[in-house]
């Protein structure tokens, strides 16, 4: 589904991603993990074209999308839920969801019914402004907005951050449903280890901008957790 080869990224003269390689298998949920500041969000922003890369390839379904601008990447089947949600607070729930409609095929530019089935609260609050929703409801809106573009790959950056526990459980169930029942490939940045183990099929550990370990979630050992995740 997604193969990253030899990716290098710089902030000015600061080298942030170092010859990074990563493979996201189709139909699986891969959890990107690591301590704060190791490059997880930077990597996601590079995939989405929000940050420039110096060298390397970002191959999505056989096509290198690295040269493409950020606006064109959703058209290649990538949905993105950024850290902090970044919904539009003055727009209604419906207007937030409608933002992704131009990406959909002509003749099919309406909000899919399955989004309201996944997130009934969005239908109940359709005409409420996004900024009036709770943090958990805003996260559901952000995920719904990403799904409007009909992605084959869904990227989520810490979707449980600042969310009440009952909604965290619900978001975990939704991610599993999207992945396992609807076949959506998922790349997820997550700090909460129990949540990562619940939803993830595979893991990838980053340290100082490099991939240091990856594999099936069952192979995430206590030794790896101690070395790369424990604060």
C-alpha positions in Angstrom: 0.0 0.0 0.0 2.6 2.6 1.1 6.4 2.2 0.9 8.8 4.8 2.1 12.3 4.5 0.8 15.4 6.5 2.0 13.4 9.5 3.2 15.4 12.5 4.4 13.9 15.7 5.8 15.4 18.8 7.2 14.2 21.8 9.2 16.7 24.4 8.0 20.1 22.7 8.7 18.6 20.3 11.2 18.4 16.8 9.9 15.1 15.3 11.2 14.4 12.1 9.2 17.5 10.0 8.3 17.2 7.6 5.4 13.9 6.4 6.8 12.4 3.2 5.4 8.8 2.0 6.2 6.3 -0.3 4.6 2.6 -0.1 5.5 0.9 -3.3 4.4 -2.5 -3.1 2.7 -5.5 -3.8 4.8 -3.5 -3.6 8.1 -3.3 -1.1 10.9 0.3 0.0 11.5 1.1 2.0 14.7 4.0 4.4 14.5 5.5 4.8 18.0 8.4 6.5 19.8 9.1 9.1 22.4 8.3 12.8 21.8 10.4 14.5 19.3 11.6 11.5 17.3 9.9 12.5 14.1 6.5 10.8 14.0 4.4 13.8 13.2 7.1 15.1 10.8 6.9 11.8 8.9 3.1 12.0 8.6 3.4 15.6 7.4 5.9 14.5 4.8 3.6 11.8 3.6 0.8 14.4 3.2 3.1 16.9 1.5 2.8 19.4 4.3 6.6 19.4 4.8 9.2 19.2 2.0 11.6 16.2 1.8 15.2 16.4 0.7 15.5 12.9 -0.8 13.6 9.6 -0.9 10.4 8.1 -2.3 6.9 7.9 -0.9 5.3 5.2 -3.0 1.5 4.8 -2.7 0.0 1.9 -4.6 3.0 1.9 -6.9 3.2 5.7 -7.6 5.8 7.9 -6.1 3.7 10.8 -4.6 6.8 12.7 -3.1 6.9 15.2 -6.0 3.1 16.0 -5.7 1.8 19.0 -3.8 -0.3 18.6 -0.7 -3.6 19.4 -2.4 -3.3 16.5 -4.8 -2.5 13.8 -2.3 -6.1 13.2 -1.0 -7.0 12.6 -4.7 -4.7 9.6 -4.6 -6.6 8.1 -1.7 -5.1 9.4 1.5 -7.2 10.7 4.4 -5.5 12.6 7.2 -6.5 13.4 10.7 -3.9 15.8 12.1 -2.8 16.1 15.7 -5.1 18.4 17.5 -7.9 17.6 15.1 -7.8 21.1 13.3 -11.5 21.2 12.6 -13.0 24.6 11.5 -14.6 25.9 14.7 -16.8 28.5 13.1 -18.2 26.1 10.5 -21.0 23.7 11.3 -20.5 20.0 11.5 -22.1 19.6 8.1 -19.9 22.3 6.6 -16.8 20.7 8.0 -17.7 17.4 6.4 -18.5 19.0 3.1 -15.0 20.3 2.7 -13.8 17.0 1.4 -16.6 16.6 -1.2 -14.7 18.1 -4.2 -12.2 15.2 -3.9 -15.0 12.7 -4.6 -16.0 11.6 -8.0 -18.4 13.8 -9.9 -21.9 12.6 -9.4 -21.1 11.3 -5.9 -20.5 14.5 -4.0 -22.6 14.0 -1.0 -21.6 13.0 2.6 -21.7 9.2 2.7 -24.4 7.8 5.0 -21.9 5.4 6.6 -20.2 8.3 8.3 -23.4 9.0 10.3 -23.7 5.3 11.0 -20.2 5.3 12.4 -20.7 8.6 14.3 -24.4 9.1 15.1 -23.5 12.2 17.2 -22.5 14.0 14.1 -25.9 13.6 12.6 -27.5 14.8 15.8 -25.3 17.9 15.8 -25.2 18.5 12.1 -26.0 22.2 12.3 -23.9 22.9 15.4 -20.6 24.8 15.1 -17.5 22.6 15.3 -16.1 24.8 18.1 -19.1 24.0 20.3 -18.4 20.2 20.3 -16.6 18.4 23.0 -13.0 17.2 22.4 -14.2 13.7 21.7 -16.9 14.9 19.3 -14.4 17.1 17.5 -12.2 14.0 17.0 -15.1 12.0 15.6 -15.7 15.0 13.3 -12.1 15.1 12.2 -12.1 11.3 11.4 -15.5 11.7 9.6 -14.1 14.6 7.5 -11.1 12.4 6.5 -13.4 9.6 5.5 -15.4 11.9 3.2 -12.6 11.8 0.6 -13.1 8.0 0.2 -9.5 7.1 1.2 -7.8 3.8 0.8 -5.2 4.9 3.4 -6.3 6.6 6.6 -3.5 8.4 8.6 -4.3 9.5 12.2 -1.9 11.5 14.4 -2.6 10.7 18.1 -6.4 10.4 17.8 -6.8 9.7 21.6 -4.9 12.8 22.8 -7.0 14.8 25.3 -10.0 12.5 24.8 -12.2 11.2 27.6 -11.8 7.4 28.2 -15.2 6.3 27.0 -14.7 8.1 23.7 -11.1 6.6 23.4 -12.8 3.2 23.6 -15.2 4.2 20.9 -12.6 5.6 18.6 -10.6 2.3 19.0 -13.7 0.3 18.0 -14.2 2.6 15.0 -10.6 2.2 13.8 -10.9 -1.6 14.1 -14.1 -1.6 12.2 -12.7 0.6 9.4 -9.6 -1.6 9.2 -11.1 -5.1 9.7 -14.6 -4.8 8.3 -14.2 -2.2 5.6 -10.6 -3.1 4.6 -9.2 0.4 5.1 -5.4 0.6 5.5 -4.5 2.6 8.7 -1.3 4.4 9.7 -1.6 5.6 13.3 0.6 7.5 15.6 -0.2 6.6 19.2 1.4 7.0 22.6 -0.9 4.9 24.7 0.5 1.4 24.6 -2.7 -0.5 25.5 -4.6 1.3 22.8 -1.9 0.7 20.3 -1.9 -3.1 21.1 -5.7 -3.1 20.8 -6.0 -1.6 17.3 -2.7 -2.4 15.7 -1.6 -5.3 13.6 1.9 -4.0 13.2 4.2 -1.5 14.8 7.1 0.7 13.8 9.4 2.3 16.3 11.2 5.6 15.5 14.2 7.0 17.3 16.0 10.2 16.3 14.4 10.2 12.9 15.3 6.6 12.1 13.3 3.3 12.0 14.8 1.2 14.7 12.3 -1.7 14.9 9.2 -3.0 13.2 7.1 -6.1 12.9 3.9 -7.7 14.0 2.4 -6.2 17.2 3.1 -9.4 19.1 6.8 -8.8 18.6 6.8 -5.5 20.5 8.8 -6.8 23.4 9.4 -5.4 26.9 13.0 -4.8 25.9 11.9 -2.6 23.0 9.4 -0.8 25.1 12.0 -0.1 27.8 14.6 1.1 25.2 12.4 3.3 22.9 9.1 4.1 24.7 9.6 4.3 28.4 10.1 7.9 29.6 
